[in-house]
Amino acid sequence: MKTVIALLFIGAISLTAKAQEFKFENETINYGKIAVGSDGKRVFEFTNVGDQPLIISSVRSSCGCTIPKKPKDPIMPGKKGEIEVSYNTKRIGGFTKNITIFSNAKKQERKVITIKGYVAKEIVPEKEKSMMSSEASK
C-alpha cells in the first residue's frame, strides 16, 4: 500500500513539474574574436517545452555594456522565443557577461545565459594574413 501511494505521489509531481519550462538552443554565445565597433547583436533562441504559456517578466545583464531585450508576448507551449542581446563592441579586450532571465517557469524562475568573446583593436582578414606571411618568407 505504501508503495502504491509513493508511486501515485511521484506520478503527480512529474505531471505538474512540466507546467512552464524553456529550453535554450545554446546557453552561451561565443562571439570569438571580433573587431572594435563591429555588430554586437546576438540572439538566444529557446522553446517553451512546457504545457502552459511562458511569461518572461524581465531580463537583466551583469553590466551596462550589455543590453538584453525580452519577448513582449507570452511564449505558447511548443513555440519558440528569442532573447536579443547587444554588447558594446567599443570596449577592447575579453569579456564574459551573464544575462539573468526572470520568468514564470516552475523549475527555474531565474535562468542565466552567457555571452563571451574578445574585442580586438584590429583584425586582419585571413587572406591578408596569408599574403603577409608569404611576403615575409621571401
Phi and psi in radians as a Rosetta constraint file:
Dihedral C 1 N 2 CA 2 C 2 CIRCULARHARMONIC -1.096 0.35
Dihedral N 2 CA 2 C 2 N 3 CIRCULARHARMONIC -0.643 0.35
Dihedral C 2 N 3 CA 3 C 3 CIRCULARHARMONIC -1.138 0.35
Dihedral N 3 CA 3 C 3 N 4 CIRCULARHARMONIC -0.733 0.35
Dihedral C 3 N 4 CA 4 C 4 CIRCULARHARMONIC -1.115 0.35
Dihedral N 4 CA 4 C 4 N 5 CIRCULARHARMONIC -0.760 0.35
Dihedral C 4 N 5 CA 5 C 5 CIRCULARHARMONIC -1.123 0.35
Dihedral N 5 CA 5 C 5 N 6 CIRCULARHARMONIC -0.739 0.35
Dihedral C 5 N 6 CA 6 C 6 CIRCULARHARMONIC -1.084 0.35
Dihedral N 6 CA 6 C 6 N 7 CIRCULARHARMONIC -0.752 0.35
Dihedral C 6 N 7 CA 7 C 7 CIRCULARHARMONIC -1.134 0.35
Dihedral N 7 CA 7 C 7 N 8 CIRCULARHARMONIC -0.701 0.35
Dihedral C 7 N 8 CA 8 C 8 CIRCULARHARMONIC -1.121 0.35
Dihedral N 8 CA 8 C 8 N 9 CIRCULARHARMONIC -0.696 0.35
Dihedral C 8 N 9 CA 9 C 9 CIRCULARHARMONIC -1.121 0.35
Dihedral N 9 CA 9 C 9 N 10 CIRCULARHARMONIC -0.804 0.35
Dihedral C 9 N 10 CA 10 C 10 CIRCULARHARMONIC -1.116 0.35
Dihedral N 10 CA 10 C 10 N 11 CIRCULARHARMONIC -0.689 0.35
Dihedral C 10 N 11 CA 11 C 11 CIRCULARHARMONIC -1.120 0.35
Dihedral N 11 CA 11 C 11 N 12 CIRCULARHARMONIC -0.706 0.35
Dihedral C 11 N 12 CA 12 C 12 CIRCULARHARMONIC -1.147 0.35
Dihedral N 12 CA 12 C 12 N 13 CIRCULARHARMONIC -0.699 0.35
Dihedral C 12 N 13 CA 13 C 13 CIRCULARHARMONIC -1.120 0.35
Dihedral N 13 CA 13 C 13 N 14 CIRCULARHARMONIC -0.774 0.35
Dihedral C 13 N 14 CA 14 C 14 CIRCULARHARMONIC -1.167 0.35
Dihedral N 14 CA 14 C 14 N 15 CIRCULARHARMONIC -0.529 0.35
Dihedral C 14 N 15 CA 15 C 15 CIRCULARHARMONIC -1.249 0.35
Dihedral N 15 CA 15 C 15 N 16 CIRCULARHARMONIC -0.672 0.35
Dihedral C 15 N 16 CA 16 C 16 CIRCULARHARMONIC -1.489 0.35
Dihedral N 16 CA 16 C 16 N 17 CIRCULARHARMONIC -0.293 0.35
Dihedral C 16 N 17 CA 17 C 17 CIRCULARHARMONIC -1.221 0.35
Dihedral N 17 CA 17 C 17 N 18 CIRCULARHARMONIC -0.264 0.35
Dihedral C 17 N 18 CA 18 C 18 CIRCULARHARMONIC -1.665 0.35
Dihedral N 18 CA 18 C 18 N 19 CIRCULARHARMONIC 0.191 0.35
Dihedral C 18 N 19 CA 19 C 19 CIRCULARHARMONIC -0.812 0.35
Dihedral N 19 CA 19 C 19 N 20 CIRCULARHARMONIC -1.284 0.35
Dihedral C 19 N 20 CA 20 C 20 CIRCULARHARMONIC -2.216 0.35
Dihedral N 20 CA 20 C 20 N 21 CIRCULARHARMONIC 2.067 0.35
Dihedral C 20 N 21 CA 21 C 21 CIRCULARHARMONIC -2.522 0.35
Dihedral N 21 CA 21 C 21 N 22 CIRCULARHARMONIC 2.726 0.35
Dihedral C 21 N 22 CA 22 C 22 CIRCULARHARMONIC -2.398 0.35
Dihedral N 22 CA 22 C 22 N 23 CIRCULARHARMONIC 2.616 0.35
Dihedral C 22 N 23 CA 23 C 23 CIRCULARHARMONIC -2.224 0.35
Dihedral N 23 CA 23 C 23 N 24 CIRCULARHARMONIC 2.216 0.35
Dihedral C 23 N 24 CA 24 C 24 CIRCULARHARMONIC -1.569 0.35
Dihedral N 24 CA 24 C 24 N 25 CIRCULARHARMONIC 2.531 0.35
Dihedral C 24 N 25 CA 25 C 25 CIRCULARHARMONIC -1.082 0.35
Dihedral N 25 CA 25 C 25 N 26 CIRCULARHARMONIC -0.828 0.35
Dihedral C 25 N 26 CA 26 C 26 CIRCULARHARMONIC -2.463 0.35
Dihedral N 26 CA 26 C 26 N 27 CIRCULARHARMONIC 2.367 0.35
Dihedral C 26 N 27 CA 27 C 27 CIRCULARHARMONIC -1.626 0.35
Dihedral N 27 CA 27 C 27 N 28 CIRCULARHARMONIC -0.154 0.35
Dihedral C 27 N 28 CA 28 C 28 CIRCULARHARMONIC -2.325 0.35
Dihedral N 28 CA 28 C 28 N 29 CIRCULARHARMONIC 2.323 0.35
Dihedral C 28 N 29 CA 29 C 29 CIRCULARHARMONIC -1.974 0.35
Dihedral N 29 CA 29 C 29 N 30 CIRCULARHARMONIC 2.155 0.35
Dihedral C 29 N 30 CA 30 C 30 CIRCULARHARMONIC -1.766 0.35
Dihedral N 30 CA 30 C 30 N 31 CIRCULARHARMONIC 1.978 0.35
Dihedral C 30 N 31 CA 31 C 31 CIRCULARHARMONIC -1.216 0.35
Dihedral N 31 CA 31 C 31 N 32 CIRCULARHARMONIC -0.393 0.35
Dihedral C 31 N 32 CA 32 C 32 CIRCULARHARMONIC 1.291 0.35
Dihedral N 32 CA 32 C 32 N 33 CIRCULARHARMONIC -2.651 0.35
Dihedral C 32 N 33 CA 33 C 33 CIRCULARHARMONIC -1.664 0.35
Dihedral N 33 CA 33 C 33 N 34 CIRCULARHARMONIC 2.064 0.35
Dihedral C 33 N 34 CA 34 C 34 CIRCULARHARMONIC -2.180 0.35
Dihedral N 34 CA 34 C 34 N 35 CIRCULARHARMONIC 2.763 0.35
Dihedral C 34 N 35 CA 35 C 35 CIRCULARHARMONIC -1.444 0.35
Dihedral N 35 CA 35 C 35 N 36 CIRCULARHARMONIC 2.658 0.35
Dihedral C 35 N 36 CA 36 C 36 CIRCULARHARMONIC -0.969 0.35
Dihedral N 36 CA 36 C 36 N 37 CIRCULARHARMONIC 2.360 0.35
Dihedral C 36 N 37 CA 37 C 37 CIRCULARHARMONIC 1.371 0.35
Dihedral N 37 CA 37 C 37 N 38 CIRCULARHARMONIC 0.053 0.35
Dihedral C 37 N 38 CA 38 C 38 CIRCULARHARMONIC -1.326 0.35
Dihedral N 38 CA 38 C 38 N 39 CIRCULARHARMONIC 3.016 0.35
Dihedral C 38 N 39 CA 39 C 39 CIRCULARHARMONIC -1.147 0.35
Dihedral N 39 CA 39 C 39 N 40 CIRCULARHARMONIC 2.074 0.35
Dihedral C 39 N 40 CA 40 C 40 CIRCULARHARMONIC -1.727 0.35
Dihedral N 40 CA 40 C 40 N 41 CIRCULARHARMONIC 0.174 0.35
Dihedral C 40 N 41 CA 41 C 41 CIRCULARHARMONIC -1.506 0.35
Dihedral N 41 CA 41 C 41 N 42 CIRCULARHARMONIC 2.287 0.35
Dihedral C 41 N 42 CA 42 C 42 CIRCULARHARMONIC -2.401 0.35
Dihedral N 42 CA 42 C 42 N 43 CIRCULARHARMONIC 2.810 0.35
Dihedral C 42 N 43 CA 43 C 43 CIRCULARHARMONIC -2.259 0.35
Dihedral N 43 CA 43 C 43 N 44 CIRCULARHARMONIC 2.237 0.35
Dihedral C 43 N 44 CA 44 C 44 CIRCULARHARMONIC -1.646 0.35
Dihedral N 44 CA 44 C 44 N 45 CIRCULARHARMONIC 2.191 0.35
Dihedral C 44 N 45 CA 45 C 45 CIRCULARHARMONIC -1.816 0.35
Dihedral N 45 CA 45 C 45 N 46 CIRCULARHARMONIC 2.454 0.35
Dihedral C 45 N 46 CA 46 C 46 CIRCULARHARMONIC -2.479 0.35
Dihedral N 46 CA 46 C 46 N 47 CIRCULARHARMONIC 2.877 0.35
Dihedral C 46 N 47 CA 47 C 47 CIRCULARHARMONIC -2.189 0.35
Dihedral N 47 CA 47 C 47 N 48 CIRCULARHARMONIC 2.411 0.35
Dihedral C 47 N 48 CA 48 C 48 CIRCULARHARMONIC -1.382 0.35
Dihedral N 48 CA 48 C 48 N 49 CIRCULARHARMONIC 1.846 0.35
Dihedral C 48 N 49 CA 49 C 49 CIRCULARHARMONIC -1.648 0.35
Dihedral N 49 CA 49 C 49 N 50 CIRCULARHARMONIC 0.112 0.35
Dihedral C 49 N 50 CA 50 C 50 CIRCULARHARMONIC -1.562 0.35
Dihedral N 50 CA 50 C 50 N 51 CIRCULARHARMONIC -3.005 0.35
Dihedral C 50 N 51 CA 51 C 51 CIRCULARHARMONIC -1.989 0.35
Dihedral N 51 CA 51 C 51 N 52 CIRCULARHARMONIC 0.250 0.35
Dihedral C 51 N 52 CA 52 C 52 CIRCULARHARMONIC -2.306 0.35
Dihedral N 52 CA 52 C 52 N 53 CIRCULARHARMONIC 2.767 0.35
Dihedral C 52 N 53 CA 53 C 53 CIRCULARHARMONIC -1.060 0.35
Dihedral N 53 CA 53 C 53 N 54 CIRCULARHARMONIC 2.418 0.35
Dihedral C 53 N 54 CA 54 C 54 CIRCULARHARMONIC -1.729 0.35
Dihedral N 54 CA 54 C 54 N 55 CIRCULARHARMONIC 2.170 0.35
Dihedral C 54 N 55 CA 55 C 55 CIRCULARHARMONIC -1.976 0.35
Dihedral N 55 CA 55 C 55 N 56 CIRCULARHARMONIC 2.089 0.35
Dihedral C 55 N 56 CA 56 C 56 CIRCULARHARMONIC -1.619 0.35
Dihedral N 56 CA 56 C 56 N 57 CIRCULARHARMONIC 1.935 0.35
Dihedral C 56 N 57 CA 57 C 57 CIRCULARHARMONIC -1.402 0.35
Dihedral N 57 CA 57 C 57 N 58 CIRCULARHARMONIC -0.656 0.35
Dihedral C 57 N 58 CA 58 C 58 CIRCULARHARMONIC -2.792 0.35
Dihedral N 58 CA 58 C 58 N 59 CIRCULARHARMONIC 2.802 0.35
Dihedral C 58 N 59 CA 59 C 59 CIRCULARHARMONIC -2.376 0.35
Dihedral N 59 CA 59 C 59 N 60 CIRCULARHARMONIC 2.210 0.35
Dihedral C 59 N 60 CA 60 C 60 CIRCULARHARMONIC -2.231 0.35
Dihedral N 60 CA 60 C 60 N 61 CIRCULARHARMONIC 2.520 0.35
Dihedral C 60 N 61 CA 61 C 61 CIRCULARHARMONIC -1.815 0.35
Dihedral N 61 CA 61 C 61 N 62 CIRCULARHARMONIC 2.825 0.35
Dihedral C 61 N 62 CA 62 C 62 CIRCULARHARMONIC -1.423 0.35
Dihedral N 62 CA 62 C 62 N 63 CIRCULARHARMONIC -0.030 0.35
Dihedral C 62 N 63 CA 63 C 63 CIRCULARHARMONIC -2.716 0.35
Dihedral N 63 CA 63 C 63 N 64 CIRCULARHARMONIC 2.626 0.35
Dihedral C 63 N 64 CA 64 C 64 CIRCULARHARMONIC -1.209 0.35
Dihedral N 64 CA 64 C 64 N 65 CIRCULARHARMONIC -0.215 0.35
Dihedral C 64 N 65 CA 65 C 65 CIRCULARHARMONIC -1.406 0.35
Dihedral N 65 CA 65 C 65 N 66 CIRCULARHARMONIC -0.078 0.35
Dihedral C 65 N 66 CA 66 C 66 CIRCULARHARMONIC -2.161 0.35
Dihedral N 66 CA 66 C 66 N 67 CIRCULARHARMONIC 2.155 0.35
Dihedral C 66 N 67 CA 67 C 67 CIRCULARHARMONIC -2.035 0.35
Dihedral N 67 CA 67 C 67 N 68 CIRCULARHARMONIC 1.931 0.35
Dihedral C 67 N 68 CA 68 C 68 CIRCULARHARMONIC -1.607 0.35
Dihedral N 68 CA 68 C 68 N 69 CIRCULARHARMONIC 2.692 0.35
Dihedral C 68 N 69 CA 69 C 69 CIRCULARHARMONIC -2.310 0.35
Dihedral N 69 CA 69 C 69 N 70 CIRCULARHARMONIC 2.150 0.35
Dihedral C 69 N 70 CA 70 C 70 CIRCULARHARMONIC -1.613 0.35
Dihedral N 70 CA 70 C 70 N 71 CIRCULARHARMONIC 2.801 0.35
Dihedral C 70 N 71 CA 71 C 71 CIRCULARHARMONIC -1.165 0.35
Dihedral N 71 CA 71 C 71 N 72 CIRCULARHARMONIC 2.500 0.35
Dihedral C 71 N 72 CA 72 C 72 CIRCULARHARMONIC -1.367 0.35
Dihedral N 72 CA 72 C 72 N 73 CIRCULARHARMONIC -0.665 0.35
Dihedral C 72 N 73 CA 73 C 73 CIRCULARHARMONIC -1.783 0.35
Dihedral N 73 CA 73 C 73 N 74 CIRCULARHARMONIC 2.760 0.35
Dihedral C 73 N 74 CA 74 C 74 CIRCULARHARMONIC -1.067 0.35
Dihedral N 74 CA 74 C 74 N 75 CIRCULARHARMONIC 2.596 0.35
Dihedral C 74 N 75 CA 75 C 75 CIRCULARHARMONIC -1.687 0.35
Dihedral N 75 CA 75 C 75 N 76 CIRCULARHARMONIC 2.087 0.35
Dihedral C 75 N 76 CA 76 C 76 CIRCULARHARMONIC -1.319 0.35
Dihedral N 76 CA 76 C 76 N 77 CIRCULARHARMONIC 2.742 0.35
Dihedral C 76 N 77 CA 77 C 77 CIRCULARHARMONIC -0.949 0.35
Dihedral N 77 CA 77 C 77 N 78 CIRCULARHARMONIC 2.319 0.35
Dihedral C 77 N 78 CA 78 C 78 CIRCULARHARMONIC 1.441 0.35
Dihedral N 78 CA 78 C 78 N 79 CIRCULARHARMONIC -0.143 0.35
Dihedral C 78 N 79 CA 79 C 79 CIRCULARHARMONIC -1.639 0.35
Dihedral N 79 CA 79 C 79 N 80 CIRCULARHARMONIC 2.798 0.35
Dihedral C 79 N 80 CA 80 C 80 CIRCULARHARMONIC -1.706 0.35
Dihedral N 80 CA 80 C 80 N 81 CIRCULARHARMONIC 2.660 0.35
Dihedral C 80 N 81 CA 81 C 81 CIRCULARHARMONIC -2.403 0.35
Dihedral N 81 CA 81 C 81 N 82 CIRCULARHARMONIC 3.002 0.35
Dihedral C 81 N 82 CA 82 C 82 CIRCULARHARMONIC -2.393 0.35
Dihedral N 82 CA 82 C 82 N 83 CIRCULARHARMONIC 2.513 0.35
Dihedral C 82 N 83 CA 83 C 83 CIRCULARHARMONIC -2.022 0.35
Dihedral N 83 CA 83 C 83 N 84 CIRCULARHARMONIC 2.028 0.35
Dihedral C 83 N 84 CA 84 C 84 CIRCULARHARMONIC -1.609 0.35
Dihedral N 84 CA 84 C 84 N 85 CIRCULARHARMONIC 2.368 0.35
Dihedral C 84 N 85 CA 85 C 85 CIRCULARHARMONIC -2.230 0.35
Dihedral N 85 CA 85 C 85 N 86 CIRCULARHARMONIC 2.296 0.35
Dihedral C 85 N 86 CA 86 C 86 CIRCULARHARMONIC -2.055 0.35
Dihedral N 86 CA 86 C 86 N 87 CIRCULARHARMONIC 2.169 0.35
Dihedral C 86 N 87 CA 87 C 87 CIRCULARHARMONIC -1.856 0.35
Dihedral N 87 CA 87 C 87 N 88 CIRCULARHARMONIC 2.451 0.35
Dihedral C 87 N 88 CA 88 C 88 CIRCULARHARMONIC -1.322 0.35
Dihedral N 88 CA 88 C 88 N 89 CIRCULARHARMONIC 1.792 0.35
Dihedral C 88 N 89 CA 89 C 89 CIRCULARHARMONIC -1.470 0.35
Dihedral N 89 CA 89 C 89 N 90 CIRCULARHARMONIC 0.251 0.35
Dihedral C 89 N 90 CA 90 C 90 CIRCULARHARMONIC -1.569 0.35
Dihedral N 90 CA 90 C 90 N 91 CIRCULARHARMONIC -0.049 0.35
Dihedral C 90 N 91 CA 91 C 91 CIRCULARHARMONIC -1.662 0.35
Dihedral N 91 CA 91 C 91 N 92 CIRCULARHARMONIC 1.964 0.35
Dihedral C 91 N 92 CA 92 C 92 CIRCULARHARMONIC -1.347 0.35
Dihedral N 92 CA 92 C 92 N 93 CIRCULARHARMONIC 2.448 0.35
Dihedral C 92 N 93 CA 93 C 93 CIRCULARHARMONIC 2.079 0.35
Dihedral N 93 CA 93 C 93 N 94 CIRCULARHARMONIC 3.140 0.35
Dihedral C 93 N 94 CA 94 C 94 CIRCULARHARMONIC -1.334 0.35
Dihedral N 94 CA 94 C 94 N 95 CIRCULARHARMONIC 2.681 0.35
Dihedral C 94 N 95 CA 95 C 95 CIRCULARHARMONIC -2.586 0.35
Dihedral N 95 CA 95 C 95 N 96 CIRCULARHARMONIC 2.578 0.35
Dihedral C 95 N 96 CA 96 C 96 CIRCULARHARMONIC -2.478 0.35
Dihedral N 96 CA 96 C 96 N 97 CIRCULARHARMONIC 2.039 0.35
Dihedral C 96 N 97 CA 97 C 97 CIRCULARHARMONIC -2.221 0.35
Dihedral N 97 CA 97 C 97 N 98 CIRCULARHARMONIC 2.416 0.35
Dihedral C 97 N 98 CA 98 C 98 CIRCULARHARMONIC -1.769 0.35
Dihedral N 98 CA 98 C 98 N 99 CIRCULARHARMONIC 2.518 0.35
Dihedral C 98 N 99 CA 99 C 99 CIRCULARHARMONIC -2.129 0.35
Dihedral N 99 CA 99 C 99 N 100 CIRCULARHARMONIC 2.157 0.35
Dihedral C 99 N 100 CA 100 C 100 CIRCULARHARMONIC -1.798 0.35
Dihedral N 100 CA 100 C 100 N 101 CIRCULARHARMONIC 2.254 0.35
Dihedral C 100 N 101 CA 101 C 101 CIRCULARHARMONIC -1.875 0.35
Dihedral N 101 CA 101 C 101 N 102 CIRCULARHARMONIC 2.225 0.35
Dihedral C 101 N 102 CA 102 C 102 CIRCULARHARMONIC -1.897 0.35
Dihedral N 102 CA 102 C 102 N 103 CIRCULARHARMONIC 2.194 0.35
Dihedral C 102 N 103 CA 103 C 103 CIRCULARHARMONIC -2.543 0.35
Dihedral N 103 CA 103 C 103 N 104 CIRCULARHARMONIC -3.094 0.35
Dihedral C 103 N 104 CA 104 C 104 CIRCULARHARMONIC -1.636 0.35
Dihedral N 104 CA 104 C 104 N 105 CIRCULARHARMONIC 0.285 0.35
Dihedral C 104 N 105 CA 105 C 105 CIRCULARHARMONIC -1.079 0.35
Dihedral N 105 CA 105 C 105 N 106 CIRCULARHARMONIC 2.350 0.35
Dihedral C 105 N 106 CA 106 C 106 CIRCULARHARMONIC -1.233 0.35
Dihedral N 106 CA 106 C 106 N 107 CIRCULARHARMONIC -0.814 0.35
Dihedral C 106 N 107 CA 107 C 107 CIRCULARHARMONIC -1.293 0.35
Dihedral N 107 CA 107 C 107 N 108 CIRCULARHARMONIC -0.680 0.35
Dihedral C 107 N 108 CA 108 C 108 CIRCULARHARMONIC -2.417 0.35
Dihedral N 108 CA 108 C 108 N 109 CIRCULARHARMONIC 1.523 0.35
Dihedral C 108 N 109 CA 109 C 109 CIRCULARHARMONIC -1.148 0.35
Dihedral N 109 CA 109 C 109 N 110 CIRCULARHARMONIC -0.513 0.35
Dihedral C 109 N 110 CA 110 C 110 CIRCULARHARMONIC -2.042 0.35
Dihedral N 110 CA 110 C 110 N 111 CIRCULARHARMONIC 2.211 0.35
Dihedral C 110 N 111 CA 111 C 111 CIRCULARHARMONIC -2.210 0.35
Dihedral N 111 CA 111 C 111 N 112 CIRCULARHARMONIC 2.334 0.35
Dihedral C 111 N 112 CA 112 C 112 CIRCULARHARMONIC -1.912 0.35
Dihedral N 112 CA 112 C 112 N 113 CIRCULARHARMONIC 2.232 0.35
Dihedral C 112 N 113 CA 113 C 113 CIRCULARHARMONIC -2.079 0.35
Dihedral N 113 CA 113 C 113 N 114 CIRCULARHARMONIC 2.844 0.35
Dihedral C 113 N 114 CA 114 C 114 CIRCULARHARMONIC -2.366 0.35
Dihedral N 114 CA 114 C 114 N 115 CIRCULARHARMONIC 2.517 0.35
Dihedral C 114 N 115 CA 115 C 115 CIRCULARHARMONIC -2.069 0.35
Dihedral N 115 CA 115 C 115 N 116 CIRCULARHARMONIC 2.591 0.35
Dihedral C 115 N 116 CA 116 C 116 CIRCULARHARMONIC -2.669 0.35
Dihedral N 116 CA 116 C 116 N 117 CIRCULARHARMONIC 2.847 0.35
Dihedral C 116 N 117 CA 117 C 117 CIRCULARHARMONIC 2.877 0.35
Dihedral N 117 CA 117 C 117 N 118 CIRCULARHARMONIC -2.920 0.35
Dihedral C 117 N 118 CA 118 C 118 CIRCULARHARMONIC -2.469 0.35
Dihedral N 118 CA 118 C 118 N 119 CIRCULARHARMONIC 2.168 0.35
Dihedral C 118 N 119 CA 119 C 119 CIRCULARHARMONIC -1.676 0.35
Dihedral N 119 CA 119 C 119 N 120 CIRCULARHARMONIC 2.026 0.35
Dihedral C 119 N 120 CA 120 C 120 CIRCULARHARMONIC -1.725 0.35
Dihedral N 120 CA 120 C 120 N 121 CIRCULARHARMONIC 2.594 0.35
Dihedral C 120 N 121 CA 121 C 121 CIRCULARHARMONIC -1.033 0.35
Dihedral N 121 CA 121 C 121 N 122 CIRCULARHARMONIC -0.738 0.35
Dihedral C 121 N 122 CA 122 C 122 CIRCULARHARMONIC -2.629 0.35
Dihedral N 122 CA 122 C 122 N 123 CIRCULARHARMONIC 2.385 0.35
Dihedral C 122 N 123 CA 123 C 123 CIRCULARHARMONIC -2.049 0.35
Dihedral N 123 CA 123 C 123 N 124 CIRCULARHARMONIC 2.210 0.35
Dihedral C 123 N 124 CA 124 C 124 CIRCULARHARMONIC -1.576 0.35
Dihedral N 124 CA 124 C 124 N 125 CIRCULARHARMONIC 2.140 0.35
Dihedral C 124 N 125 CA 125 C 125 CIRCULARHARMONIC -1.016 0.35
Dihedral N 125 CA 125 C 125 N 126 CIRCULARHARMONIC 2.640 0.35
Dihedral C 125 N 126 CA 126 C 126 CIRCULARHARMONIC -0.964 0.35
Dihedral N 126 CA 126 C 126 N 127 CIRCULARHARMONIC -0.685 0.35
Dihedral C 126 N 127 CA 127 C 127 CIRCULARHARMONIC -1.079 0.35
Dihedral N 127 CA 127 C 127 N 128 CIRCULARHARMONIC -0.768 0.35
Dihedral C 127 N 128 CA 128 C 128 CIRCULARHARMONIC -1.180 0.35
Dihedral N 128 CA 128 C 128 N 129 CIRCULARHARMONIC -0.634 0.35
Dihedral C 128 N 129 CA 129 C 129 CIRCULARHARMONIC -1.067 0.35
Dihedral N 129 CA 129 C 129 N 130 CIRCULARHARMONIC -0.763 0.35
Dihedral C 129 N 130 CA 130 C 130 CIRCULARHARMONIC -1.200 0.35
Dihedral N 130 CA 130 C 130 N 131 CIRCULARHARMONIC -0.605 0.35
Dihedral C 130 N 131 CA 131 C 131 CIRCULARHARMONIC -1.187 0.35
Dihedral N 131 CA 131 C 131 N 132 CIRCULARHARMONIC -0.708 0.35
Dihedral C 131 N 132 CA 132 C 132 CIRCULARHARMONIC -1.169 0.35
Dihedral N 132 CA 132 C 132 N 133 CIRCULARHARMONIC -0.685 0.35
Dihedral C 132 N 133 CA 133 C 133 CIRCULARHARMONIC -1.242 0.35
Dihedral N 133 CA 133 C 133 N 134 CIRCULARHARMONIC -0.584 0.35
Dihedral C 133 N 134 CA 134 C 134 CIRCULARHARMONIC -1.276 0.35
Dihedral N 134 CA 134 C 134 N 135 CIRCULARHARMONIC -0.565 0.35
Dihedral C 134 N 135 CA 135 C 135 CIRCULARHARMONIC -1.240 0.35
Dihedral N 135 CA 135 C 135 N 136 CIRCULARHARMONIC -0.615 0.35
Dihedral C 135 N 136 CA 136 C 136 CIRCULARHARMONIC -1.211 0.35
Dihedral N 136 CA 136 C 136 N 137 CIRCULARHARMONIC -0.501 0.35
Dihedral C 136 N 137 CA 137 C 137 CIRCULARHARMONIC -1.408 0.35
Dihedral N 137 CA 137 C 137 N 138 CIRCULARHARMONIC -0.137 0.35
